[in-house]
Amino acid sequence: MLAAIHINEDPHKLTLNDHAPSHPRFQTLWAEMRVLQASGVKVMGMLGGAAKGSFTRLDGSQDQFERYYAPLHALIKERHLDGMDLDVEEEMSLNGIIRLIDRLRADFGSSFIITLAPVATALVDFTKNISGFNYEELEVMRGKDIAWYNTQWYCGWGDFSNPILFEWTVFKGWPLDKLVVGLVTSPANGSGFISMDLVGQSLTLLTARYGGFGGVMGWEYFNSLPGGEARPWEWAQGMTQLMRKHSTGTTAKKKVVEIDGSWHAHVPKDFEYYSDESDADS
């Protein structure tokens, strides 16, 4: 996944992090992306994130939407991206996100992958999210077009060392195969980092109960532990081994789960976000 794409005030100045996608610094990136795709790996872009503005600009009048959507459409087409992760970390209307999903589907077809990245608490309590709209309503109305949810279990929005929030999410009726657990790959990338040992313990509990779920996602790649910047692939390698070790090969049907009703999703006062590049100029 390429992150993060930003739609800026000037619609002609779309950026990938802090630079135009055509900047020479990305020549190696685009070349390696084509090699991955030729090997059968799907490469998606990620729109939005903590740098606000992209979705506000796409949530206005139809004329405004067309003006700001055009450069995103052009980037997807030019770079042959296989999908788009919509990381809405600002207020957006339900109608606005539906319009964007519908347009992506109409323009790029049924094989184009569309995902979203809600904070984990948003799937159990619609008031405890940072996207504005209700994800349960979105799933009912456009679930057929959403491949999965890259849920954010960090920065105070979830703790995967304790599977209770995941249990609540399943209890609410979310499809197991659409639940991807997003984790920070290093304490430098945000609060809430947990070790592979703790991840493995939670996977053992959850796969014993459900048989499997959508998978695990890491933020970010470049400095992932234990290898750090010298060997960042070791985190993904370790997670792959854990998932394969605990996977039964099938996703069990939803089971009735008894949960203490006194539990409430914790909402942090501030949502802190870290990246290798500053998005301040976006």
Secondary structure, 3 states (H helix, E strand, C coil): CEEEEECCCCCCCCEECCECCCCHHHHHHHHHHHHHHHCCCCCEEEEECCCCCHHHHCCCCHHHHHHHHHHHHHHHHHHCCCEEEEECCCCCCHHHHHHHHHHHHHHHCCCCEEEECCEHHHHCCCCCCCCCCCHHHHHHHHHHHCCEEEEECCCCCCCCCCCHHHHHHHHCCCCHHHEEEEEECCHHHCCCCCCHHHHHHHHHHHHHHHCCCCEEEEECCCCCCCCHHHCCHHHHHHHHHHHHHHCCCCCCCCCCCCCCCCCCCCCCCCCCCCCCCCCCCC
